[in-house]
Every structure is written in structure tokens, then in C-alpha cells.
Amino acid sequence: MYNTSTYTFESLCNDPDQLAENLDYYINQYDEETKEIFDKFDFDHQIERLAEADLLFKVMQSFAEIDLHPDTVPNEEMGYIYEELIRKFNELSNETAGEHFTPERSSSRW
């Protein structure tokens, strides 16, 4: 997983008027496999909904304050966070068992 954008969550928040467009650009700078995940969860639609409700900036500010660096959040813990997010999204979308899978966790950061 990699992103070629020069944006960070902090720098995205520096331009609240263009946040939705810049966040969309940021997401599209990920590798193809990662973009598939964003597509699966319809992030572009979620960004649009948050922007229309004037909540996108607040959400991005909150995420910008979270330190998810590998030195702070170990790989195993990040795997648990990822699995919990997948579980929550699946509950919301009413997916049944077997409609998704989580990759096996390893010692390397995904």
C-alpha cells in the first residue's frame, strides 16, 4: 500500500474549501489494490455526503489528530483495527459471511 500524493491529512485540512476535491485526488494517488478498497466502500459517495452535510472538515480534522504511525500502532493492533472496520462496514451493508475476506496478518505493514 502506497500513496504518491504529497498531501497528508493535516495538509488536506489546510484548504477546507477544496477538501472534497483534494481528498478525492489523495485517494486516487494510492496503488490500484488500495483504490479497489476505497471503491468497494464507495468512499467518493461518502465524501460527497459528508461535504454536503458540512461534516467532512470535522471528520478529517479528527483523523489528522490520530497518530497511526507504525511506531505508535503495532502491525498486529492495526490488523485488529482493520478487521473491526471491515466488520462494522459489513454490518452496515448487510453482507453475508464469505462476501469479503481479510488478508492474513504478517509482520510487515500493509
N, CA, C and O atoms as a printed pandas DataFrame, in Angstrom:
     atom_number atom_name residue_name chain_id  residue_number  x_coord  y_coord  z_coord
0              1         N          MET        A               1    0.846   -1.166    0.000
1              2        CA          MET        A               1    0.000    0.000    0.000
2              3         C          MET        A               1    0.894    1.232    0.000
3              4         O          MET        A               1    1.757    1.388    0.864
4              5         N          TYR        A               2    0.681    2.093   -0.964
5              6        CA          TYR        A               2    1.470    3.313   -1.021
6              7         C          TYR        A               2    0.651    4.416   -1.670
7              8         O          TYR        A               2   -0.295    4.154   -2.414
8              9         N          ASN        A               3    1.030    5.648   -1.376
9             10        CA          ASN        A               3    0.363    6.813   -1.932
10            11         C          ASN        A               3    1.430    7.752   -2.467
11            12         O          ASN        A               3    2.408    8.047   -1.780
12            13         N          THR        A               4    1.244    8.220   -3.689
13            14        CA          THR        A               4    2.228    9.093   -4.323
14            15         C          THR        A               4    1.905   10.575   -4.155
15            16         O          THR        A               4    2.639   11.427   -4.653
16            17         N          SER        A               5    0.822   10.888   -3.463
17            18        CA          SER        A               5    0.437   12.281   -3.246
18            19         C          SER        A               5    1.354   12.935   -2.213
19            20         O          SER        A               5    1.901   12.264   -1.338
20            21         N          THR        A               6    1.511   14.230   -2.326
21            22        CA          THR        A               6    2.282   14.971   -1.325
22            23         C          THR        A               6    1.391   15.416   -0.170
23            24         O          THR        A               6    1.880   15.968    0.816
24            25         N          TYR        A               7    0.077   15.177   -0.289
25            26        CA          TYR        A               7   -0.844   15.550    0.781
26            27         C          TYR        A               7   -0.683   14.652    2.005
27            28         O          TYR        A               7   -0.308   13.484    1.901
28            29         N          THR        A               8   -0.974   15.223    3.142
29            30        CA          THR        A               8   -1.178   14.488    4.390
30            31         C          THR        A               8   -2.565   14.883    4.876
31            32         O          THR        A               8   -3.156   15.819    4.337
32            33         N          PHE        A               9   -3.091   14.205    5.865
33            34        CA          PHE        A               9   -4.389   14.609    6.401
34            35         C          PHE        A               9   -4.319   16.035    6.929
35            36         O          PHE        A               9   -5.268   16.808    6.796
36            37         N          GLU        A              10   -3.175   16.373    7.532
37            38        CA          GLU        A              10   -3.012   17.731    8.053
38            39         C          GLU        A              10   -3.040   18.762    6.926
39            40         O          GLU        A              10   -3.727   19.778    7.032
40            41         N          SER        A              11   -2.297   18.506    5.852
41            42        CA          SER        A              11   -2.265   19.480    4.763
42            43         C          SER        A              11   -3.600   19.541    4.019
43            44         O          SER        A              11   -3.965   20.594    3.497
44            45         N          LEU        A              12   -4.328   18.433    3.965
45            46        CA          LEU        A              12   -5.656   18.465    3.356
46            47         C          LEU        A              12   -6.572   19.413    4.122
47            48         O          LEU        A              12   -7.394   20.108    3.526
48            49         N          CYS        A              13   -6.428   19.439    5.432
49            50        CA          CYS        A              13   -7.265   20.300    6.269
50            51         C          CYS        A              13   -6.899   21.773    6.134
51            52         O          CYS        A              13   -7.660   22.636    6.572
52            53         N          ASN        A              14   -5.755   22.075    5.542
53            54        CA          ASN        A              14   -5.338   23.469    5.369
54            55         C          ASN        A              14   -6.133   24.194    4.286
55            56         O          ASN        A              14   -6.050   25.417    4.170
56            57         N          ASP        A              15   -6.902   23.450    3.493
57            58        CA          ASP        A              15   -7.696   24.052    2.426
58            59         C          ASP        A              15   -9.130   23.521    2.504
59            60         O          ASP        A              15   -9.548   22.733    1.656
60            61         N          PRO        A              16   -9.880   23.952    3.520
61            62        CA          PRO        A              16  -11.226   23.404    3.735
62            63         C          PRO        A              16  -12.170   23.603    2.546
63            64         O          PRO        A              16  -13.064   22.786    2.325
64            65         N          ASP        A              17  -11.978   24.684    1.779
65            66        CA          ASP        A              17  -12.870   24.941    0.647
66            67         C          ASP        A              17  -12.695   23.929   -0.482
67            68         O          ASP        A              17  -13.624   23.699   -1.256
68            69         N          GLN        A              18  -11.523   23.327   -0.580
69            70        CA          GLN        A              18  -11.239   22.345   -1.632
70            71         C          GLN        A              18  -11.031   20.942   -1.062
71            72         O          GLN        A              18  -10.486   20.066   -1.734
72            73         N          LEU        A              19  -11.466   20.739    0.171
73            74        CA          LEU        A              19  -11.172   19.485    0.859
74            75         C          LEU        A              19  -11.703   18.262    0.114
75            76         O          LEU        A              19  -10.968   17.290   -0.059
76            77         N          ALA        A              20  -12.940   18.284   -0.324
77            78        CA          ALA        A              20  -13.513   17.114   -1.008
78            79         C          ALA        A              20  -12.721   16.779   -2.271
79            80         O          ALA        A              20  -12.396   15.617   -2.516
80            81         N          GLU        A              21  -12.414   17.799   -3.069
81            82        CA          GLU        A              21  -11.665   17.563   -4.311
82            83         C          GLU        A              21  -10.253   17.072   -4.011
83            84         O          GLU        A              21   -9.761   16.145   -4.655
84            85         N          ASN        A              22   -9.606   17.696   -3.030
85            86        CA          ASN        A              22   -8.238   17.297   -2.698
86            87         C          ASN        A              22   -8.185   15.905   -2.075
87            88         O          ASN        A              22   -7.246   15.148   -2.319
88            89         N          LEU        A              23   -9.186   15.571   -1.275
89            90        CA          LEU        A              23   -9.238   14.228   -0.693
90            91         C          LEU        A              23   -9.460   13.183   -1.780
91            92         O          LEU        A              23   -8.869   12.104   -1.744
92            93         N          ASP        A              24  -10.302   13.506   -2.732
93            94        CA          ASP        A              24  -10.512   12.602   -3.866
94            95         C          ASP        A              24   -9.207   12.392   -4.626
95            96         O          ASP        A              24   -8.869   11.264   -4.985
96            97         N          TYR        A              25   -8.482   13.467   -4.868
97            98        CA          TYR        A              25   -7.173   13.362   -5.533
98            99         C          TYR        A              25   -6.229   12.487   -4.707
99           100         O          TYR        A              25   -5.568   11.598   -5.244
100          101         N          TYR        A              26   -6.172   12.743   -3.401
101          102        CA          TYR        A              26   -5.312   11.982   -2.490
102          103         C          TYR        A              26   -5.615   10.482   -2.583
103          104         O          TYR        A              26   -4.702    9.665   -2.702
104          105         N          ILE        A              27   -6.877   10.137   -2.528
105          106        CA          ILE        A              27   -7.277    8.722   -2.594
106          107         C          ILE        A              27   -6.873    8.114   -3.932
107          108         O          ILE        A              27   -6.450    6.959   -3.986
108          109         N          ASN        A              28   -6.998    8.872   -4.996
109          110        CA          ASN        A              28   -6.655    8.351   -6.320
110          111         C          ASN        A              28   -5.155    8.231   -6.553
111          112         O          ASN        A              28   -4.738    7.734   -7.599
112          113         N          GLN        A              29   -4.352    8.665   -5.622
113          114        CA          GLN        A              29   -2.899    8.517   -5.731
114          115         C          GLN        A              29   -2.394    7.247   -5.053
115          116         O          GLN        A              29   -1.186    7.012   -5.005
116          117         N          TYR        A              30   -3.296    6.433   -4.533
117          118        CA          TYR        A              30   -2.906    5.136   -3.976
118          119         C          TYR        A              30   -2.697    4.131   -5.097
119          120         O          TYR        A              30   -3.120    4.349   -6.233
120          121         N          ASP        A              31   -2.043    3.035   -4.765
121          122        CA          ASP        A              31   -1.861    1.945   -5.718
122          123         C          ASP        A              31   -3.222    1.338   -6.066
123          124         O          ASP        A              31   -4.201    1.559   -5.352
124          125         N          GLU        A              32   -3.286    0.583   -7.149
125          126        CA          GLU        A              32   -4.551    0.047   -7.662
126          127         C          GLU        A              32   -5.274   -0.836   -6.642
127          128         O          GLU        A              32   -6.495   -0.754   -6.509
128          129         N          GLU        A              33   -4.537   -1.668   -5.932
129          130        CA          GLU        A              33   -5.173   -2.563   -4.960
130          131         C          GLU        A              33   -5.845   -1.776   -3.837
131          132         O          GLU        A              33   -6.938   -2.129   -3.393
132          133         N          THR        A              34   -5.195   -0.719   -3.385
133          134        CA          THR        A              34   -5.767    0.096   -2.323
134          135         C          THR        A              34   -6.970    0.871   -2.837
135          136         O          THR        A              34   -7.966    1.010   -2.127
136          137         N          LYS        A              35   -6.889    1.379   -4.066
137          138        CA          LYS        A              35   -8.032    2.092   -4.638
138          139         C          LYS        A              35   -9.252    1.181   -4.751
139          140         O          LYS        A              35  -10.385    1.646   -4.632
140          141         N          GLU        A              36   -9.029   -0.110   -4.979
141          142        CA          GLU        A              36  -10.148   -1.065   -5.016
142          143         C          GLU        A              36  -10.890   -1.079   -3.680
143          144         O          GLU        A              36  -12.117   -1.177   -3.654
144          145         N          ILE        A              37  -10.158   -0.983   -2.580
145          146        CA          ILE        A              37  -10.778   -0.968   -1.255
146          147         C          ILE        A              37  -11.639    0.289   -1.105
147          148         O          ILE        A              37  -12.783    0.215   -0.657
148          149         N          PHE        A              38  -11.084    1.432   -1.480
149          150        CA          PHE        A              38  -11.862    2.680   -1.415
150          151         C          PHE        A              38  -13.110    2.572   -2.288
151          152         O          PHE        A              38  -14.185    3.019   -1.889
152          153         N          ASP        A              39  -12.975    1.984   -3.474
153          154        CA          ASP        A              39  -14.123    1.819   -4.367
154          155         C          ASP        A              39  -15.166    0.893   -3.752
155          156         O          ASP        A              39  -16.365    1.162   -3.829
156          157         N          LYS        A              40  -14.716   -0.182   -3.150
157          158        CA          LYS        A              40  -15.625   -1.157   -2.545
158          159         C          LYS        A              40  -16.523   -0.500   -1.505
159          160         O          LYS        A              40  -17.704   -0.831   -1.395
160          161         N          PHE        A              41  -15.964    0.423   -0.750
161          162        CA          PHE        A              41  -16.728    1.077    0.300
162          163         C          PHE        A              41  -17.311    2.414   -0.149
163          164         O          PHE        A              41  -17.796    3.194    0.671
164          165         N          ASP        A              42  -17.261    2.676   -1.459
165          166        CA          ASP        A              42  -17.931    3.831   -2.050
166          167         C          ASP        A              42  -17.500    5.139   -1.370
167          168         O          ASP        A              42  -18.328    5.989   -1.043
168          169         N          PHE        A              43  -16.181    5.276   -1.167
169          170        CA          PHE        A              43  -15.669    6.450   -0.458
170          171         C          PHE        A              43  -16.023    7.757   -1.159
171          172         O          PHE        A              43  -16.292    8.753   -0.489
172          173         N          ASP        A              44  -16.031    7.777   -2.479
173          174        CA          ASP        A              44  -16.348    9.027   -3.160
174          175         C          ASP        A              44  -17.748    9.508   -2.794
175          176         O          ASP        A              44  -17.979   10.705   -2.624
176          177         N          HIS        A              45  -18.674    8.567   -2.676
177          178        CA          HIS        A              45  -20.040    8.915   -2.267
178          179         C          HIS        A              45  -20.064    9.372   -0.803
179          180         O          HIS        A              45  -20.762   10.325   -0.459
180          181         N          GLN        A              46  -19.307    8.696    0.043
181          182        CA          GLN        A              46  -19.261    9.076    1.459
182          183         C          GLN        A              46  -18.657   10.469    1.630
183          184         O          GLN        A              46  -19.127   11.260    2.447
184          185         N          ILE        A              47  -17.621   10.759    0.861
185          186        CA          ILE        A              47  -17.002   12.090    0.907
186          187         C          ILE        A              47  -18.021   13.144    0.495
187          188         O          ILE        A              47  -18.149   14.186    1.138
188          189         N          GLU        A              48  -18.731   12.864   -0.564
189          190        CA          GLU        A              48  -19.762   13.793   -1.051
190          191         C          GLU        A              48  -20.828   14.027    0.013
191          192         O          GLU        A              48  -21.215   15.168    0.265
192          193         N          ARG        A              49  -21.302   12.959    0.633
193          194        CA          ARG        A              49  -22.334   13.084    1.674
194          195         C          ARG        A              49  -21.831   13.895    2.859
195          196         O          ARG        A              49  -22.547   14.756    3.369
196          197         N          LEU        A              50  -20.604   13.626    3.300
197          198        CA          LEU        A              50  -20.039   14.376    4.420
198          199         C          LEU        A              50  -19.866   15.851    4.066
199          200         O          LEU        A              50  -20.127   16.727    4.891
200          201         N          ALA        A              51  -19.429   16.121    2.848
201          202        CA          ALA        A              51  -19.249   17.511    2.411
202          203         C          ALA        A              51  -20.589   18.239    2.372
203          204         O          ALA        A              51  -20.695   19.375    2.834
204          205         N          GLU        A              52  -21.598   17.595    1.827
205          206        CA          GLU        A              52  -22.926   18.219    1.748
206          207         C          GLU        A              52  -23.500   18.505    3.133
207          208         O          GLU        A              52  -24.245   19.470    3.307
208          209         N          ALA        A              53  -23.163   17.680    4.112
209          210        CA          ALA        A              53  -23.651   17.865    5.484
210          211         C          ALA        A              53  -22.727   18.764    6.306
211          212         O          ALA        A              53  -22.929   18.930    7.509
212          213         N          ASP        A              54  -21.718   19.342    5.661
213          214        CA          ASP        A              54  -20.720   20.181    6.352
214          215         C          ASP        A              54  -20.031   19.439    7.495
215          216         O          ASP        A              54  -19.762   20.012    8.551
216          217         N          LEU        A              55  -19.752   18.163    7.267
217          218        CA          LEU        A              55  -19.078   17.347    8.281
218          219         C          LEU        A              55  -17.700   16.868    7.843
219          220         O          LEU        A              55  -16.924   16.387    8.668
220          221         N          LEU        A              56  -17.383   16.993    6.558
221          222        CA          LEU        A              56  -16.132   16.443    6.048
222          223         C          LEU        A              56  -14.916   17.050    6.750
223          224         O          LEU        A              56  -13.994   16.325    7.125
224          225         N          PHE        A              57  -14.907   18.348    6.927
225          226        CA          PHE        A              57  -13.765   19.000    7.571
226          227         C          PHE        A              57  -13.595   18.502    9.004
227          228         O          PHE        A              57  -12.472   18.239    9.435
228          229         N          LYS        A              58  -14.688   18.370    9.743
229          230        CA          LYS        A              58  -14.607   17.879   11.132
230          231         C          LYS        A              58  -14.059   16.453   11.185
231          232         O          LYS        A              58  -13.227   16.124   12.031
232          233         N          VAL        A              59  -14.536   15.622   10.274
233          234        CA          VAL        A              59  -14.068   14.234   10.240
234          235         C          VAL        A              59  -12.583   14.190    9.897
235          236         O          VAL        A              59  -11.817   13.470   10.536
236          237         N          MET        A              60  -12.176   14.960    8.888
237          238        CA          MET        A              60  -10.762   14.970    8.500
238          239         C          MET        A              60   -9.881   15.515    9.614
239          240         O          MET        A              60   -8.786   14.998    9.839
240          241         N          GLN        A              61  -10.333   16.541   10.311
241          242        CA          GLN        A              61   -9.567   17.070   11.437
242          243         C          GLN        A              61   -9.377   15.991   12.497
243          244         O          GLN        A              61   -8.291   15.852   13.059
244          245         N          SER        A              62  -10.416   15.242   12.765
245          246        CA          SER        A              62  -10.323   14.172   13.769
246          247         C          SER        A              62   -9.315   13.120   13.351
247          248         O          SER        A              62   -8.504   12.674   14.163
248          249         N          PHE        A              63   -9.361   12.717   12.079
249          250        CA          PHE        A              63   -8.396   11.733   11.597
250          251         C          PHE        A              63   -6.973   12.280   11.592
251          252         O          PHE        A              63   -6.021   11.543   11.849
252          253         N          ALA        A              64   -6.829   13.557   11.303
253          254        CA          ALA        A              64   -5.498   14.174   11.279
254          255         C          ALA        A              64   -4.856   14.157   12.664
255          256         O          ALA        A              64   -3.631   14.181   12.782
256          257         N          GLU        A              65   -5.674   14.116   13.705
257          258        CA          GLU        A              65   -5.163   14.122   15.080
258          259         C          GLU        A              65   -4.752   12.733   15.579
259          260         O          GLU        A              65   -4.114   12.613   16.625
260          261         N          ILE        A              66   -5.114   11.695   14.840
261          262        CA          ILE        A              66   -4.808   10.327   15.253
262          263         C          ILE        A              66   -3.435    9.920   14.725
263          264         O          ILE        A              66   -3.176   10.033   13.527
264          265         N          ASP        A              67   -2.568    9.455   15.594
265          266        CA          ASP        A              67   -1.239    9.004   15.190
266          267         C          ASP        A              67   -1.287    7.501   14.917
267          268         O          ASP        A              67   -1.335    6.693   15.845
268          269         N          LEU        A              68   -1.274    7.142   13.648
269          270        CA          LEU        A              68   -1.307    5.732   13.253
270          271         C          LEU        A              68    0.035    5.245   12.730
271          272         O          LEU        A              68    0.108    4.218   12.056
272          273         N          HIS        A              69    1.083    5.971   13.034
273          274        CA          HIS        A              69    2.424    5.577   12.599
274          275         C          HIS        A              69    2.756    4.187   13.147
275          276         O          HIS        A              69    2.355    3.860   14.265
276          277         N          PRO        A              70    3.477    3.366   12.386
277          278        CA          PRO        A              70    3.830    2.017   12.838
278          279         C          PRO        A              70    4.582    1.985   14.176
279          280         O          PRO        A              70    4.522    0.984   14.890
280          281         N          ASP        A              71    5.283    3.059   14.517
281          282        CA          ASP        A              71    5.953    3.098   15.817
282          283         C          ASP        A              71    4.958    3.277   16.960
283          284         O          ASP        A              71    5.252    2.942   18.108
284          285         N          THR        A              72    3.768    3.812   16.634
285          286        CA          THR        A              72    2.737    4.054   17.639
286          287         C          THR        A              72    1.728    2.918   17.697
287          288         O          THR        A              72    1.334    2.480   18.778
288          289         N          VAL        A              73    1.313    2.443   16.527
289          290        CA          VAL        A              73    0.317    1.369   16.441
290          291         C          VAL        A              73    0.988    0.162   15.791
291          292         O          VAL        A              73    1.205    0.154   14.579
292          293         N          PRO        A              74    1.319   -0.856   16.583
293          294        CA          PRO        A              74    1.990   -2.040   16.027
294          295         C          PRO        A              74    1.134   -2.733   14.958
295          296         O          PRO        A              74   -0.089   -2.596   14.944
296          297         N          ASN        A              75    1.784   -3.465   14.083
297          298        CA          ASN        A              75    1.126   -4.133   12.965
298          299         C          ASN        A              75   -0.048   -4.996   13.423
299          300         O          ASN        A              75   -1.120   -4.956   12.819
300          301         N          GLU        A              76    0.147   -5.771   14.477
301          302        CA          GLU        A              76   -0.926   -6.660   14.933
302          303         C          GLU        A              76   -2.153   -5.848   15.363
303          304         O          GLU        A              76   -3.285   -6.195   15.027
304          305         N          GLU        A              77   -1.918   -4.778   16.098
305          306        CA          GLU        A              77   -3.028   -3.931   16.537
306          307         C          GLU        A              77   -3.722   -3.274   15.333
307          308         O          GLU        A              77   -4.948   -3.169   15.301
308          309         N          MET        A              78   -2.933   -2.834   14.349
309          310        CA          MET        A              78   -3.508   -2.245   13.139
310          311         C          MET        A              78   -4.367   -3.282   12.417
311          312         O          MET        A              78   -5.409   -2.941   11.859
312          313         N          GLY        A              79   -3.944   -4.523   12.425
313          314        CA          GLY        A              79   -4.739   -5.591   11.820
314          315         C          GLY        A              79   -6.080   -5.744   12.509
315          316         O          GLY        A              79   -7.099   -5.930   11.845
316          317         N          TYR        A              80   -6.096   -5.668   13.833
317          318        CA          TYR        A              80   -7.352   -5.741   14.580
318          319         C          TYR        A              80   -8.255   -4.546   14.261
319          320         O          TYR        A              80   -9.469   -4.700   14.128
320          321         N          ILE        A              81   -7.661   -3.360   14.140
321          322        CA          ILE        A              81   -8.431   -2.169   13.789
322          323         C          ILE        A              81   -9.059   -2.355   12.411
323          324         O          ILE        A              81  -10.240   -2.074   12.211
324          325         N          TYR        A              82   -8.256   -2.830   11.468
325          326        CA          TYR        A              82   -8.738   -3.062   10.107
326          327         C          TYR        A              82   -9.897   -4.068   10.107
327          328         O          TYR        A              82  -10.922   -3.838    9.465
328          329         N          GLU        A              83   -9.730   -5.174   10.822
329          330        CA          GLU        A              83  -10.783   -6.184   10.868
330          331         C          GLU        A              83  -12.060   -5.638   11.489
331          332         O          GLU        A              83  -13.158   -5.966   11.040
332          333         N          GLU        A              84  -11.925   -4.814   12.511
333          334        CA          GLU        A              84  -13.103   -4.221   13.146
334          335         C          GLU        A              84  -13.817   -3.264   12.189
335          336         O          GLU        A              84  -15.046   -3.252   12.127
336          337         N          LEU        A              85  -13.060   -2.473   11.453
337          338        CA          LEU        A              85  -13.675   -1.586   10.466
338          339         C          LEU        A              85  -14.402   -2.383    9.385
339          340         O          LEU        A              85  -15.512   -2.025    8.991
340          341         N          ILE        A              86  -13.792   -3.444    8.911
341          342        CA          ILE        A              86  -14.431   -4.302    7.910
342          343         C          ILE        A              86  -15.728   -4.872    8.474
343          344         O          ILE        A              86  -16.759   -4.876    7.802
344          345         N          ARG        A              87  -15.666   -5.350    9.708
345          346        CA          ARG        A              87  -16.862   -5.922   10.347
346          347         C          ARG        A              87  -17.976   -4.885   10.437
347          348         O          ARG        A              87  -19.127   -5.171   10.110
348          349         N          LYS        A              88  -17.625   -3.678   10.882
349          350        CA          LYS        A              88  -18.628   -2.611   11.028
350          351         C          LYS        A              88  -19.241   -2.242    9.671
351          352         O          LYS        A              88  -20.458   -2.102    9.553
352          353         N          PHE        A              89  -18.382   -2.085    8.644
353          354        CA          PHE        A              89  -18.902   -1.743    7.321
354          355         C          PHE        A              89  -19.793   -2.860    6.789
355          356         O          PHE        A              89  -20.808   -2.593    6.146
356          357         N          ASN        A              90  -19.424   -4.094    7.050
357          358        CA          ASN        A              90  -20.231   -5.208    6.567
358          359         C          ASN        A              90  -21.577   -5.261    7.263
359          360         O          ASN        A              90  -22.584   -5.595    6.639
360          361         N          GLU        A              91  -21.609   -4.938    8.547
361          362        CA          GLU        A              91  -22.883   -4.872    9.265
362          363         C          GLU        A              91  -23.780   -3.818    8.634
363          364         O          GLU        A              91  -24.980   -4.031    8.457
364          365         N          LEU        A              92  -23.182   -2.675    8.294
365          366        CA          LEU        A              92  -23.962   -1.588    7.705
366          367         C          LEU        A              92  -24.469   -1.933    6.320
367          368         O          LEU        A              92  -25.547   -1.490    5.923
368          369         N          SER        A              93  -23.694   -2.727    5.574
369          370        CA          SER        A              93  -24.102   -3.065    4.212
370          371         C          SER        A              93  -24.819   -4.406    4.137
371          372         O          SER        A              93  -25.180   -4.852    3.048
372          373         N          ASN        A              94  -25.030   -5.056    5.284
373          374        CA          ASN        A              94  -25.734   -6.344    5.353
374          375         C          ASN        A              94  -25.076   -7.433    4.523
375          376         O          ASN        A              94  -25.767   -8.279    3.956
376          377         N          GLU        A              95  -23.740   -7.425    4.442
377          378        CA          GLU        A              95  -23.050   -8.501    3.724
378          379         C          GLU        A              95  -23.162   -9.780    4.527
379          380         O          GLU        A              95  -23.240   -9.760    5.755
380          381         N          THR        A              96  -23.170  -10.886    3.816
381          382        CA          THR        A              96  -23.186  -12.178    4.481
382          383         C          THR        A              96  -21.773  -12.733    4.536
383          384         O          THR        A              96  -20.877  -12.261    3.835
384          385         N          ALA        A              97  -21.588  -13.725    5.365
385          386        CA          ALA        A              97  -20.270  -14.335    5.514
386          387         C          ALA        A              97  -19.769  -14.810    4.161
387          388         O          ALA        A              97  -20.531  -15.358    3.364
388          389         N          GLY        A              98  -18.481  -14.598    3.909
389          390        CA          GLY        A              98  -17.869  -15.057    2.677
390          391         C          GLY        A              98  -17.855  -14.018    1.570
391          392         O          GLY        A              98  -17.239  -14.238    0.528
392          393         N          GLU        A              99  -18.524  -12.889    1.778
393          394        CA          GLU        A              99  -18.536  -11.859    0.739
394          395         C          GLU        A              99  -17.283  -11.006    0.764
395          396         O          GLU        A              99  -17.059  -10.210   -0.148
396          397         N          HIS        A             100  -16.476  -11.155    1.778
397          398        CA          HIS        A             100  -15.210  -10.436    1.861
398          399         C          HIS        A             100  -14.226  -11.310    2.611
399          400         O          HIS        A             100  -14.604  -12.313    3.217
400          401         N          PHE        A             101  -12.996  -10.936    2.568
401          402        CA          PHE        A             101  -12.002  -11.613    3.379
402          403         C          PHE        A             101  -10.994  -10.590    3.832
403          404         O          PHE        A             101  -10.801   -9.559    3.188
404          405         N          THR        A             102  -10.352  -10.879    4.942
405          406        CA          THR        A             102   -9.269  -10.020    5.404
406          407         C          THR        A             102   -7.970  -10.767    5.184
407          408         O          THR        A             102   -7.876  -11.952    5.502
408          409         N          PRO        A             103   -6.967  -10.092    4.646
409          410        CA          PRO        A             103   -5.701  -10.778    4.391
410          411         C          PRO        A             103   -5.060  -11.230    5.694
411          412         O          PRO        A             103   -5.234  -10.608    6.742
412          413         N          GLU        A             104   -4.329  -12.309    5.607
413          414        CA          GLU        A             104   -3.633  -12.814    6.766
414          415         C          GLU        A             104   -2.610  -11.778    7.241
415          416         O          GLU        A             104   -1.839  -11.243    6.444
416          417         N          ARG        A             105   -2.614  -11.506    8.540
417          418        CA          ARG        A             105   -1.669  -10.527    9.067
418          419         C          ARG        A             105   -0.273  -11.121    9.101
419          420         O          ARG        A             105   -0.080  -12.303    9.387
420          421         N          SER        A             106    0.689  -10.269    8.802
421          422        CA          SER        A             106    2.079  -10.688    8.857
422          423         C          SER        A             106    2.860   -9.646    9.627
423          424         O          SER        A             106    2.290   -8.680   10.133
424          425         N          SER        A             107    4.142   -9.839    9.713
425          426        CA          SER        A             107    4.959   -8.895   10.458
426          427         C          SER        A             107    5.218   -7.602    9.697
427          428         O          SER        A             107    5.722   -6.638   10.273
428          429         N          SER        A             108    4.880   -7.568    8.402
429          430        CA          SER        A             108    5.106   -6.351    7.629
430          431         C          SER        A             108    3.843   -5.499    7.641
431          432         O          SER        A             108    2.732   -6.011    7.781
432          433         N          ARG        A             109    4.029   -4.204    7.492
433          434        CA          ARG        A             109    2.912   -3.263    7.476
434          435         C          ARG        A             109    2.216   -3.363    6.147
435          436         O          ARG        A             109    2.889   -3.371    5.116
436          437         N          TRP        A             110    0.891   -3.439    6.115
437          438        CA          TRP        A             110    0.158   -3.484    4.855
438          439         C          TRP        A             110   -0.183   -2.104    4.517
439          440         O          TRP        A             110   -0.811   -1.857    3.487
